């Protein structure tokens, strides 16, 4: 299929419009003939998980429900969120069983996230699942960490990650909150995703001995909800004034914990973007097959089918990059920082392009607010700015690669000379 995408774009474009099921089987389900040339394949259990989450999304996050929730307060249904945690168990798939989770892998979590992204699920996914839970898993065990992690995994509480980042990487210089010796916090954190209705905030603060991570109850902060482009993804600014905090990670490990959480968050956000992009591409293909123009389906026109074929290439590129980042974080055999930035740069660009093309393919109806394409377009635009823009991640990729090259060259320059008998 990869060779056909490059060498025979017309053939792939025709198959995409005329035989979408065949293309989907080859590229998504990965039958044996494709699996032979790939290094990764989803397990049967992950396939069952995908089907279960897809069914749940269709039941609880249909378009009518999403439109109702994005106009409500809070912007999600707490009862449905609790079912995601307690019944379906998808909020803590990568959390060890000893901590109340499912004991699965980060790939399992990514499979669920992809389907939730496809459904445009309303809920504090970024604040709770993508950032706070990975931070707590990476932190050392303790009463504060253990109690909070269990509540988040069960869906009994929600969290927001009040930590500034630079292109998805932690920079201690950006921390604007200070912590006293008795763990009272003072400062302001702006534009916290899912902060408008979170029960607890994980706040990075500069303590006397360095940056530490604290848990702060929402009832103890002054919260200002913000107006956002994507109404399904609310944000807020919080102000703390001698606010009591509970230590989660001290200065000795906080930077590691926060850095890990941001990398996991960037990778899972990329997977979510892949899920949304897949939904939009399926939507466009179905429309191109049924919408007639001049007596023939618009999918038969070269301008439309080539646009959709290009979108398919972008989507598969993003899917590979996103799952590679997840794999790098889970396996530890590749640079997770580099992989996460590549995933974000790729997936953000892919979803933005596919969302735009979806509106174009649908023509007049696609430009109306009543069409679901606009909900995904706003999600695409918002996600592209979270945890670093595609441009910012490309800059970071260049820095990481250049730093590695300089380090490798320095190692070569310092290497001891070996006696060869010729010098």
Secondary structure, 3 states (H helix, E strand, C coil): CHHHHHHCHHHHHHHHHHCHHHHHHHHHHCCHHHHCCCCCCCCHHHHHHHHHHHHHHHHHCCHHHHHHHCCCCCCCCHHHHHHHHHCCCCCCCCCCHHHCCCCCCHHHHHHHHHHHHHCCCCCCHHHHHHHHHHHHHHCCCCHHHHHHHHHHHHCCCCEEEECCEECCEECHHHCCCEECCCCEEEEEEEEEECCCCCCEEEEEEEECCEEEEEEEEHHHCEEEEECCCCCCCCEEEEEEEEEECEEEECCCCHHHHHHHHHHHHHHHHHHHHHHHHHHHHHHHHHHHHHCEECCEEHHHCHHHHHHHHHHHHHHHHHHHHHHHHHHHHHHCCCCHHHHHHHHHHHHHHHHHHHHHHHHHHHHHHHCCCCCCHHHHHHHHHHHCCCCCCHHHHHHHHHHHHHHHHHHHHHHHHHCCCCCCCCC
